[in-house]
Amino acid sequence: MPDDVLLETRDLAAGYNGVPAVRGLTLSVGPGEVVALLGPNGAGKTTSLLAMVGLVAPLAGEVRVRGEPLGRRKPHQIARVGVLLVPDDRGIFFGLTVREHLRLAGRKNDPSREAQVLDSFPVLRGLDGRKAGLMSGGEQQMLAIAKALLARPKVLIIDEMSLGLAPKIVQEMLPAIRDLARADGIGVVLVEQHIELALSIADRGVILNHGRVVLRGAASDLLRDRHLVEAAYFGAEEFASENDDKTLAV
């Protein structure tokens, strides 16, 4: 495995009650790289993310961080090696203020890191004393991501960041994720329902359908070949009938 791979799945299968929701997933993410994991509802995207952070046990295959298999490590142990998940429900506490969330998230007093993170989400500076339950959906999502970034993750996994948000808010937030990944060398795995927005800031894209990878390639190539993306995404016969995924040439 190349030295610059932060997180890798190899032939990963995961699911519930012994029934796989995703099968044969192989992907990797390196420092400063954003990988968009796309697909229709029920394709296995969230299950894949949960398996990467230990919330769903693999049925087959493995997850590696910096070349080391995670095995059956617990979620808190995986978080300690630098792999953090921002879940689709944002994982915030409605009764706590912004300041209290940031204080809890910081492993140690690190004003310079907090300043760097808040520079990316400046709206949070004016909400220091506001309880999360009184914030808009976009503000809550910014808080969830800021909270994760304070821990200086090696890999940040974000599930459906745009869920319930206006496209304008998403257009503002996604470039901030791209910039932070590049500046800090963070690997990002992003599940996103807005295909074009996700690919516009990603380096590579992987499309799941029926629990399997059906198309992968450089994000720029996937944007250019939208007819293939749409066929893969919506389960066109040429994709649904094949076991092996298609890779666009760079």
Order of alpha helices (4+ residues) and beta strands (2+ residues): beta-beta-beta-alpha-beta-beta-alpha-beta-alpha-alpha-alpha-beta-alpha-beta-alpha-beta-beta-alpha-alpha-alpha-beta
